Amino acid sequence: MGPAAVLPRFKGDVNNSGRGDATLLFNWQNNAAIFTDVDLVGGQRILQDTWHGLSAYPMAGIKGVAGDFDGDDFTDAAFFRTAGSGRVTLQLLRSTLDPNKINTYHAPAQVWDSLGGGTWLLDKMRPLAGDFNADDREDIAVFYETGGCVTALLVFFSTGTGFAPPAQLWSSGWCQANAYYVAGDFNGDGRRDLASYYHYGGGHTAIWNWMSTPTGFRTGIKSLDLTGYDVTTAKIVSGDFNGDGRTDVAHLTHGVNQEWRVFGLYSAGETFSAPAEWYRHPQWSADPARIVVNAADYNADGKADLGFYYRYPNQQIGWWYGQGTATGIAPFTPLEIYGPNVATLVSAI
């Protein structure tokens, strides 16, 4: 597999159009639903109502990720779902396309059950998707806090039709509440790695990396220390924003005087550059809880862009686009208004 910047299918390309899309989790009457914001051939974008979990998938009982888990070049979805009494199952929704290039999902298939494998609690799990072993199928990594600020890294490697049982690849003293995770190919070797902003308090934040190997991950290392820096309210995403074949990290923060700022950290292989301000939007009194940020190559130029979704009080959703450049992010441009929708936008998965 080549560098991330020249992959024919950039992370988030739901319908294999060559342009980035977003898989979005919505709350539909307290149950999970998936909408996909996709680019159709010719540049037309639509927000499509793709799947409803109904009462079998209550929002309080699921955690979802999206990725090409079966290697067919279409983005699937997977949900960890609580079954009560310390039991969790993994449900796989394989994606397919109709003749109009609109993606749909097959009925969920249960591909793993924690029954007999000890106690699993959904609220202790932080899942992320990525192709960690470069077999062209995305896997699922889970940071699981086992208790007392001890966290383990477990990986469900894709088999094409499901997932192998989880393999524990790291464990250490680590408080899950202080960590903000992303996945990406940070060193450009074709395998996705893991990183976390870790907030120690008092304005001290560090970046930790777990670099992937053909069979797992190396031990997590602290790759960058930041002082006077608080990311507890930031919106954090990863993408190859400068097109050099290595995944970078960006975050949106809400600062003084109602300013919104995008900071970027370019990958240097196994560490990152110091945060640089890429964009500043002055005095917008937006509610941070209504904002969802997604990174994808929306214009198919080999560089990740930022998609900024805002849920208005009338349930309409505005979409702003910030193009990735060699030196940051171009000014955001409002491009779409979707809705209004009965469902409420929650997150990108």
N, C-alpha and C positions, 0 to 999 in steps of 0.2 A: 504494500500500500504506500502511495506517495505522500508527500507532505499535506497537511490539512488544507492548505490554500488552494490546491489543485484537484481536490477530490471532486468527482462529477456530482456527488450528492453531499452538499453541505449539511451539517447538523440542522435539523428542523425543516428539511424539504419534504413536506408531507406527501405531495403528489408526484414527486420525481420530475418536476418541471425545470429543474436547474436553478430555481430561485428559492430563497428562504421563505419559510412560513412559520406559523406559531400554532402550537397545540395548547389550548387554553382550558383551564378547569373553571367551571361555573357551578354556582349553588342554585339548584332548581328545586324550590320548595323543600329546602334542607337536605336534598339528595344530590349526588354528584352527576354532573353532565359535562360532556366534552364538546367544545366548539373549536373549529379550526379556521384560522385566518390564512387563506391560501392565495397564491398567485397563479392565475390560470394562464394558459398560453395566450400571448398577446399583451400581457401586463395587467389585465383586469384582476382586481382583488375582491374576494368575497369573504364574509364571515358566515360560516355554515354551521348549523346545528347538527352535530354528527352523531352523538350517542347520549342516551339517558340511562342512568343506573337505577332510577326509581328507588323504591324502599329497600332494595337489596344492597344499595351502596349509599348509606347516609353519610353526609359530609363529615360528621364527627367520628366515623369509623373507617376512613380510608386515607391512604397516602399514595399519590400517583407519580409516575414518571413516563416519559415518552422517548422512544428510540426505535431504530430498525432492529428488532430483536430476532427476526428470522432471516435477515440478509436478502430480502427481495427488493430493496431500494425504496420501500414505502414506510413511513413512520407509524409504528404501532403504539399502543399504550399498555401500561400494566399498573395494577393497583394491589397494594398490600391492604387486606381487609381484615378487621378484627372479627373473630368468631366467639369472643368472650372466654372467660376462665383461662386467661393466659395463652390463648391460641390465636394464631394469625395465619391466613392463607394468602397466596399470590395468584391473582387472576390476570390472564393475558388476553388482550383484545388485539387480534391481528387485523391490520388494515388492508383494504382492497380498494379498487377504483371502479366507478361506474363508467359508461361510455363517454360521459361529459367531463372526465377527469376530476370528478368529485369523490373524495375519499369517504368510505364507510368502514364500519368495523364488523367483523364476525362476532357472534355471541361470545361473551367471556368464557374462557376455559380455565379451570383451576389447574395450575401447573406445579404448585408446591403447597404443603401443609405442615405447619410446625408441630402438629400433634405427635407426641412421643419424643420430641426433641427438646424438652424443657419449656420453661415459661418464656413466652414472647409477648411484649407489650407494645402496642402500636405507637404510643406517645414517646417511647424511647428510641424510635427508629427515624433515621434521616437518610432516605434513599436518593441515589443519583444514577443516571444512566450514562454509559460510554462503552466503546469497544476497547476494553482494557488489554486484550491479548491479540489484537490485529488479525482476527479471523473473519472480518467483514460482518460480524453480528454484534450488536450492542449487548452489553451485560448490565447487571445492576449491582452497585456497591451500596452497602448500608453501614453507616456509622450507628452503632447501637450502644447506648449507655447502660452498662450492666449494673450500675449503682455506685453511690459514693464518689461521683466524678471519676469513674473508670469507664473508658469507652473502648469498644472493639470495632475493628473494620472487618466486615464480612462481605464476600463477593459471591453473587449468583451468576456463574458463567452460563451464557446462552448455549443451548444444544441445537438450536434451529427450530425445534418444535416446543421447547420449554426451557427449563433451567436446571443445571446441576445443583445438588444440595449446597447450601452456603459453606464456603471455606473461610475460616478465620485467618486473617493475614497480618493483623497488628492489634495490639492492645496496650493502653497506657493510661496514666492519670490524666484525665481530660474531661472538662465539664462541658457537656453538650450545649448548655444554655449560652455559653460564651462563643460558640463556633458558628461560622457562616460559610458553607461549603460551595465549591464549584468543581466541575470536571472539565478537562481539556487536554489536548496534546501539547503540553508546555515546552517539550524539548524537540518536537518535530520528528519523532521516530516512528510515527504511524500508530502508536498506542495512546489511548487517553490516560491521563494521570489525574490526580486529585489534589486539590488545594483548599485551604481554609484561612479566612481571616479569623484570628482568635483574639478576643478582647479581654485583656487582663484587668481593666479598670484604670481609672486615673489618667485617661488619654493614652494609654499604652496598648497598642495593637501590633500583632505579629502575623506574618504570612507563613504558613506551614505547607510543605509539599510532601506528597506521597507519589514517587515516580514509579511507573509501572515497569514490569519485566515480562518476559514471555510466559511466566508461570504465576505471577502475582504482583506484589508491590514491595519496594524497598521500605525500610523503616522511615516513618515521618521525620522530616528535618525542618528546623526553623530557617527559612531562607531570607527573611527580611524583617527588620524591626522598625516600627514606626512610633514616634513619640508625639504627643499633642494631637492625637488622632483617635476619633471615636466613630466606629462604623455601626453602632447598635441600631441606628434607624436607616441605614443605607440600603439601597436596592442593588444587589451585586449580581453581575452576569459575567460570562466568559465568551471569548470569540477571538479569531485571528483578525484584529482590526487593521493591521498594517500589511497584511498579505505576505508575511515572510515565512509562512509555514509553521509558525509556533503560536499557540493559543495565548492570548493576553487576558487581562482581567480589567473590568471597568465597574464603577459604582456611581449611582446617582444619590446625591445628598441634598437635604433641605437645610439651608443655612440661615444666617441672620438676614433681616430685611426681606424675608420671603423669597430669597434667591434660591434657584435650583442650579446645582453644579454637577457636571460629569467629570470624574477623575479616572485616569487610565494608568495601568501599570503594565508596561511592555515586558513580555517574557524575554529573559536572557538565557534560556535553556533550563536551568534548574534553580534560578532565582528570578526576581523581577526588578525592574527599574523603580525608583522612588515615584510616588504618585504625582502625576502632572495634570493640571486642569486642562481638560479638552474642550469644555463648553460651559457657558454660564447663561442662564435665563433669568432676567431680573424680575423681581417683584410679581410673583404669581401666587395667589393665595389658594393653592390647590391642597386638598387633603391627601397626605401621604398614603393613607389607608386605601385610597381609591386608585392608586397607581400600580401598574404592572409593567415591568421592563423585560424585553426579550431581545436576544442577540441572534441574528441570522444574516446570511448574505442575500439581502432582499433584491439587490440589483445584479447579482451574478457576475461581479467584477473580481472575485477572488478575495475580497476583504469583508469581514463581518460588519454589519451595520447595527444600529440600535432602533428597535421599535418600542414606542412609548404609548401605552394604552391608559386612557383615563376614563373612569366610570363616573358619568355625571349623575346628579341626583335624580334626573328623569329616566335613568337606566339606559340612556344612549352611551355609546362608547366612542370616544375620539381616538384616532390613531395618528401619532406623529412619527416622522421618519428622520433619523440622523445618519447620514451616509458616512461609512468608515473611510478615512483617508490615510495617507502615509504618515501623518503627524497627529491624528486624533479623530474627532467627530465633527462633521460639518454642522452648521446651525440646523436645529430641528425644523421640519416643515410639516404643517398639518395637512394630511392627505385624505383621510376618510372619517366619516361619521356613520357608525353602525347603530341600528336599533330604532326605537327602544326595544329592549328585551325583557321578558318576564324574569329570566334568570339573572343572577348577580355574578359578575366577574370576580374570581378569587385569585388566580395565579396562572403563570405559564408553567407547564410541566415538561 
